[in-house]
Amino acid sequence: MGSWMKQGMRATVSDVARMAGVAPMTVSRVLTGSAKVADATAERVRKAVALLRYQPNELSQAFRWNRSHSIGLIVPNLTDRAVSVSVAAINDVAKMHNYTVNLATSNGSPETENIQVKLMIQRGVEGIVIIPNEQESHSFHYENIEKVPFVALLNPMPGMPVDAVLAQERQGARAVVEHLVEREHRNILFIAEGASTYILRERHEGYRNAMLHAGLKPIECFYGNSQQTLETVLRKQLALSQEGITAAVTGNESATLATIRSLRSLGKIKAPSLCLMGFDDFPAADLLIPPVSIIRTPVTEMATLAINMLFGKIEHSELKSEGNVSLPVELIQRESNDRKSGHAIARAPSRR
């Protein structure tokens, strides 16, 4: 017993955990019965308690500070569909673990994100799931990462030892282009507000690589946030192509809806004949004209995996970073994309 603590000192939670080879959280769960622990692990904890003569009254005092049964969730906003779906999934899993979720928004500000992280830690959260803002460095989080476990979701945290759950966006875009090329499409347009976010950059890069690999010229339309600009650029792109743009890949939900509006506004373009495939599923996507095939990002599955990874780190504080985990996206076809079937011929308007 002397090798575990100095003579005359009373045993602490850390002493028990160290002797049993578990995390302090596991000691708490065994002695309070707050969560299921493997029989062999629980037996090691009980033996350590007996050998060290650990006093239960110290347990409540120690875990008053170390246990809050709460986690932090920091997101950029609550308006993005992927964010709101993630929040719901994380809350569901947290309830199963009898944990509460402290939710905060960073409003797209790195400074606010940092403040919210510090506030979460001050409130005693046992871990944090974060959908990080777009920035070159998250180095200001170094001091915080040492205090509680982190897991990033949807976006990575470059240069930081933080596990992230991501989607295979680049591979998804490549698969979509290959799918269209197999169906004899050659003039495939990529439409997005821009490529300023990690997700849009990945999708755009996947599209470009696939087009070049197929020996085709990438045709890109970045329209900022102006519907009028999109209509102008779209009219120009359709007019420049000798055979007409036969298919379009939109970078996200907002780009899909903006494209639908523009096609209708242009009037002379036969919108139903344009094969439109968009990233991110949304309600009524199958009812739009033209019908929209979707590249679905498994947001619920990603959020569920992220929160379960966090609970794993809380339970086993000795776990090392596993790096980024990427889940595949899914192509949902809602109508034939074969030019031969007559569903994918979009001609440019007349230049009379």
C-alpha positions as CSV (number, residue, x, y, z in Angstrom):
1,M,0.0,0.0,0.0
2,G,2.9,2.3,0.7
3,S,3.9,2.2,-3.0
4,W,0.5,3.8,-3.9
5,M,0.5,6.7,-1.4
6,K,2.6,8.3,1.2
7,Q,2.5,6.9,4.8
8,G,-0.1,8.7,6.9
9,M,-2.1,10.0,4.0
10,R,-5.7,8.9,3.3
11,A,-6.5,7.3,0.0
12,T,-8.1,9.4,-2.7
13,V,-10.2,8.6,-5.7
14,S,-7.1,8.8,-7.9
15,D,-5.3,6.3,-5.7
16,V,-8.2,3.8,-6.1
17,A,-8.4,4.4,-9.8
18,R,-4.6,4.0,-10.3
19,M,-4.5,0.7,-8.3
20,A,-7.5,-0.7,-10.2
21,G,-6.2,0.4,-13.5
22,V,-9.3,2.4,-14.4
23,A,-10.4,6.0,-14.7
24,P,-11.7,7.9,-11.7
25,M,-15.1,8.1,-13.4
26,T,-15.2,4.3,-13.3
27,V,-14.6,4.2,-9.5
28,S,-17.5,6.6,-9.1
29,R,-19.8,4.4,-11.2
30,V,-18.9,1.3,-9.3
31,L,-19.4,2.8,-5.8
32,T,-22.5,4.8,-6.7
33,G,-24.1,2.3,-9.0
34,S,-24.9,5.2,-11.5
35,A,-23.9,3.1,-14.5
36,K,-23.2,-0.4,-15.6
37,V,-19.5,-1.5,-15.2
38,A,-18.1,-4.9,-16.3
39,D,-18.0,-7.4,-13.5
40,A,-14.2,-7.9,-13.7
41,T,-13.6,-4.1,-13.6
42,A,-16.0,-3.6,-10.7
43,E,-14.2,-6.3,-8.7
44,R,-10.8,-4.7,-9.3
45,V,-12.2,-1.4,-8.0
46,R,-13.7,-3.0,-4.9
47,K,-10.5,-4.7,-4.1
48,A,-8.6,-1.5,-4.5
49,V,-11.0,0.3,-2.1
50,A,-10.6,-2.5,0.5
51,L,-6.7,-2.5,0.2
52,L,-6.5,1.3,0.4
53,R,-9.2,1.5,3.1
54,Y,-10.9,4.1,1.0
55,Q,-13.6,6.0,2.9
56,P,-16.9,6.5,1.1
57,N,-17.5,9.9,2.7
58,E,-14.5,11.1,0.7
59,L,-16.1,9.8,-2.5
60,S,-19.0,12.2,-2.3
61,Q,-16.7,15.1,-1.6
62,A,-14.4,14.3,-4.5
63,F,-17.0,13.7,-7.1
64,R,-18.9,16.8,-6.1
65,W,-16.2,18.4,-8.2
66,N,-15.4,15.7,-10.7
67,R,-18.9,14.6,-11.6
68,S,-21.5,16.8,-13.1
69,H,-23.3,14.3,-15.4
70,S,-23.2,17.0,-18.1
71,I,-21.5,17.6,-21.3
72,G,-21.0,20.7,-23.5
73,L,-22.2,21.1,-27.0
74,I,-20.9,24.1,-29.0
75,V,-22.2,24.8,-32.5
76,P,-21.8,27.7,-35.0
77,N,-25.6,28.3,-35.2
78,L,-29.0,26.6,-34.9
79,T,-30.4,27.4,-38.3
80,D,-28.3,25.0,-40.4
81,R,-30.2,21.7,-40.8
82,A,-27.2,19.5,-40.2
83,V,-26.5,21.3,-36.9
84,S,-30.1,21.0,-35.7
85,V,-30.2,17.3,-36.5
86,S,-26.8,16.8,-34.7
87,V,-28.2,18.6,-31.6
88,A,-31.2,16.3,-31.5
89,A,-29.2,13.1,-31.9
90,I,-26.6,14.1,-29.2
91,N,-29.4,15.0,-26.8
92,D,-31.0,11.6,-27.3
93,V,-27.8,9.7,-26.6
94,A,-27.0,11.9,-23.6
95,K,-30.4,11.1,-22.0
96,M,-29.7,7.4,-22.4
97,H,-26.5,8.0,-20.2
98,N,-28.4,10.2,-17.7
99,Y,-26.4,13.2,-18.8
100,T,-27.6,16.8,-19.5
101,V,-26.4,18.8,-22.5
102,N,-25.2,22.4,-22.1
103,L,-25.8,24.0,-25.5
104,A,-24.0,27.1,-26.7
105,T,-23.6,28.8,-30.1
106,S,-20.5,30.5,-31.3
107,N,-22.2,32.5,-34.1
108,G,-19.4,31.7,-36.4
109,S,-16.9,33.6,-34.3
110,P,-13.6,31.9,-33.2
111,E,-13.4,34.3,-30.2
112,T,-16.9,33.4,-29.1
113,E,-16.1,29.8,-29.6
114,N,-13.1,30.0,-27.3
115,I,-15.1,31.9,-24.6
116,Q,-17.9,29.3,-24.7
117,V,-15.3,26.5,-24.3
118,K,-13.9,28.1,-21.2
119,L,-17.4,28.7,-19.8
120,M,-18.3,25.1,-20.3
121,I,-15.2,24.0,-18.4
122,Q,-16.0,26.4,-15.6
123,R,-19.5,24.9,-15.3
124,G,-17.9,21.5,-14.8
125,V,-18.8,19.6,-18.0
126,E,-17.1,16.3,-18.3
127,G,-16.5,16.6,-22.0
128,I,-17.3,18.7,-25.1
129,V,-18.6,17.9,-28.5
130,I,-17.9,20.9,-30.9
131,I,-18.8,21.7,-34.4
132,P,-15.8,24.0,-34.9
133,N,-15.8,27.3,-36.8
134,E,-13.8,27.6,-40.0
135,Q,-10.3,28.9,-39.2
136,E,-6.7,28.0,-40.0
137,S,-5.8,27.3,-36.4
138,H,-7.5,26.2,-33.3
139,S,-4.3,26.4,-31.2
140,F,-6.0,28.6,-28.6
141,H,-7.8,25.5,-27.5
142,Y,-4.6,23.7,-26.4
143,E,-5.0,24.7,-22.7
144,N,-8.6,23.6,-22.7
145,I,-8.1,20.3,-24.4
146,E,-5.9,19.2,-21.5
147,K,-8.7,19.7,-19.0
148,V,-11.6,17.8,-20.6
149,P,-12.0,15.4,-23.6
150,F,-13.1,16.9,-26.9
151,V,-14.7,15.4,-30.0
152,A,-15.2,17.5,-33.2
153,L,-18.1,16.9,-35.5
154,L,-18.7,17.8,-39.2
155,N,-15.6,20.0,-39.4
156,P,-12.0,19.0,-38.4
157,M,-9.8,21.0,-36.0
158,P,-6.5,21.1,-38.0
159,G,-3.3,20.8,-35.9
160,M,-5.1,19.8,-32.8
161,P,-5.1,16.4,-31.0
162,V,-8.9,16.2,-31.3
163,D,-10.7,13.3,-32.8
164,A,-13.2,14.4,-35.4
165,V,-16.2,12.6,-37.0
166,L,-16.5,13.7,-40.7
167,A,-18.3,12.6,-43.9
168,Q,-16.6,11.3,-47.0
169,E,-17.6,14.4,-48.9
170,R,-14.8,14.2,-51.5
171,Q,-15.5,10.6,-52.3
172,G,-19.2,11.3,-52.5
173,A,-18.7,14.0,-55.1
174,R,-16.5,11.7,-57.1
175,A,-19.1,9.0,-57.0
176,V,-21.8,11.4,-58.2
177,V,-19.7,12.5,-61.2
178,E,-18.8,8.9,-62.1
179,H,-22.5,8.0,-61.8
180,L,-23.4,10.8,-64.3
181,V,-20.6,10.0,-66.7
182,E,-21.8,6.4,-66.9
183,R,-25.1,7.7,-68.0
184,E,-23.5,9.7,-70.9
185,H,-23.5,13.1,-69.3
186,R,-20.4,15.2,-70.3
187,N,-21.3,18.8,-69.5
188,I,-21.8,18.6,-65.7
189,L,-22.1,21.9,-63.8
190,F,-21.1,22.4,-60.2
191,I,-23.1,25.1,-58.4
192,A,-22.3,26.5,-55.0
193,E,-22.4,29.9,-53.1
194,G,-18.6,29.5,-52.8
195,A,-16.0,27.2,-51.5
196,S,-15.3,29.0,-48.2
197,T,-16.2,26.1,-45.9
198,Y,-14.4,22.8,-45.3
199,I,-17.4,20.8,-46.5
200,L,-17.9,22.8,-49.7
201,R,-14.2,22.7,-50.4
202,E,-14.2,18.9,-50.1
203,R,-17.2,18.5,-52.3
204,H,-15.8,20.9,-55.0
205,E,-12.4,19.2,-55.0
206,G,-14.1,15.8,-55.4
207,Y,-16.1,17.1,-58.3
208,R,-13.0,18.6,-60.0
209,N,-10.9,15.5,-59.6
210,A,-13.6,13.3,-61.0
211,M,-14.2,15.5,-64.0
212,L,-10.5,15.7,-64.8
213,H,-10.1,12.0,-64.3
214,A,-12.9,11.4,-66.8
215,G,-11.2,13.7,-69.3
216,L,-13.9,16.3,-68.9
217,K,-13.6,20.0,-68.3
218,P,-15.0,21.2,-64.9
219,I,-17.8,23.8,-65.3
220,E,-18.2,25.8,-62.1
221,C,-20.7,28.3,-61.0
222,F,-20.0,30.2,-57.8
223,Y,-22.7,32.8,-57.2
224,G,-22.0,34.4,-53.8
225,N,-25.3,34.8,-52.0
226,S,-27.2,36.6,-54.8
227,Q,-30.0,34.9,-56.6
228,Q,-29.7,37.4,-59.5
229,T,-26.0,36.6,-59.8
230,L,-26.8,32.9,-60.0
231,E,-29.3,33.4,-62.8
232,T,-26.8,35.5,-64.8
233,V,-24.0,33.0,-64.4
234,L,-26.3,30.1,-65.0
235,R,-27.6,31.6,-68.3
236,K,-24.1,32.3,-69.4
237,Q,-22.9,28.8,-68.6
238,L,-25.8,27.2,-70.4
239,A,-25.3,29.4,-73.5
240,L,-21.5,28.6,-73.7
241,S,-21.9,24.9,-73.8
242,Q,-22.4,23.6,-77.4
243,E,-24.4,20.5,-76.3
244,G,-26.1,22.2,-73.3
245,I,-25.6,21.5,-69.7
246,T,-27.2,18.2,-69.2
247,A,-26.6,17.8,-65.4
248,A,-25.8,19.9,-62.4
249,V,-24.4,19.0,-59.0
250,T,-25.3,21.5,-56.2
251,G,-23.0,21.9,-53.3
252,N,-25.6,22.0,-50.5
253,E,-29.3,22.5,-49.8
254,S,-29.3,26.3,-50.3
255,A,-27.6,25.9,-53.7
256,T,-30.1,23.3,-54.8
257,L,-33.1,25.5,-54.0
258,A,-31.4,28.6,-55.5
259,T,-30.8,26.6,-58.7
260,I,-34.4,25.5,-58.9
261,R,-35.6,29.1,-58.6
262,S,-33.1,30.3,-61.2
263,L,-34.1,27.6,-63.7
264,R,-37.8,28.6,-63.3
265,S,-37.0,32.2,-63.6
266,L,-35.0,31.8,-66.8
267,G,-38.1,30.4,-68.4
268,K,-36.7,29.3,-71.7
269,I,-34.7,26.5,-70.0
270,K,-36.5,23.3,-69.8
271,A,-36.0,22.7,-66.1
272,P,-37.6,19.2,-65.9
273,S,-35.1,18.0,-68.4
274,L,-32.0,19.0,-66.4
275,C,-30.6,16.2,-64.3
276,L,-30.1,17.8,-60.9
277,M,-28.2,16.1,-58.1
278,G,-27.7,17.9,-54.8
279,F,-25.8,17.4,-51.6
280,D,-27.8,17.3,-48.4
281,D,-31.3,15.9,-48.1
282,F,-34.2,18.1,-47.2
283,P,-38.0,17.8,-46.9
284,A,-39.9,17.7,-50.2
285,A,-36.8,17.2,-52.3
286,D,-38.6,14.4,-54.1
287,L,-41.5,16.7,-55.0
288,L,-39.5,19.4,-56.7
289,I,-39.4,19.9,-60.4
290,P,-36.9,18.9,-61.7
291,P,-36.8,15.9,-59.2
292,V,-33.7,16.1,-57.2
293,S,-31.5,13.1,-56.5
294,I,-29.7,13.6,-53.2
295,I,-26.3,12.8,-51.8
296,R,-27.2,12.2,-48.2
297,T,-24.7,13.0,-45.4
298,P,-25.4,10.6,-42.5
299,V,-25.6,13.5,-39.9
300,T,-27.6,11.5,-37.3
301,E,-25.1,8.6,-37.5
302,M,-22.2,11.0,-37.3
303,A,-23.5,12.9,-34.3
304,T,-24.4,9.6,-32.5
305,L,-20.8,8.3,-33.1
306,A,-19.3,11.6,-31.9
307,I,-21.2,11.6,-28.6
308,N,-20.4,7.9,-28.0
309,M,-16.8,8.6,-28.7
310,L,-16.9,11.3,-26.1
311,F,-18.5,9.1,-23.5
312,G,-15.7,6.5,-24.2
313,K,-13.1,9.2,-23.4
314,I,-14.9,10.2,-20.3
315,E,-15.1,6.6,-19.1
316,H,-11.5,5.8,-20.1
317,S,-9.4,9.0,-19.7
318,E,-6.3,7.1,-20.7
319,L,-7.6,6.6,-24.3
320,K,-5.4,8.1,-26.9
321,S,-6.6,10.2,-29.8
322,E,-7.8,8.0,-32.7
323,G,-7.7,10.7,-35.3
324,N,-10.5,11.5,-37.7
325,V,-13.3,9.0,-38.5
326,S,-15.1,9.4,-41.8
327,L,-18.5,7.9,-42.7
328,P,-19.6,7.3,-46.3
329,V,-22.3,9.4,-47.9
330,E,-25.3,7.9,-49.7
331,L,-26.6,8.5,-53.2
332,I,-30.4,8.6,-53.3
333,Q,-31.8,8.4,-56.8
334,R,-35.3,9.7,-57.3
335,E,-35.5,9.5,-61.1
336,S,-33.5,8.1,-64.0
337,N,-30.3,10.1,-64.8
338,D,-29.8,8.4,-68.1
339,R,-29.7,10.7,-71.1
340,K,-31.1,8.0,-73.3
341,S,-34.3,7.9,-71.2
342,G,-35.0,11.5,-72.1
343,H,-34.6,13.0,-68.7
344,A,-31.4,14.9,-69.1
345,I,-31.3,17.3,-72.0
346,A,-31.1,21.0,-71.1
347,R,-30.4,23.3,-74.0
348,A,-29.2,26.9,-73.8
349,P,-31.7,29.6,-74.6
350,S,-31.8,31.0,-78.1
351,R,-29.5,33.9,-78.9
352,R,-31.8,35.7,-81.2
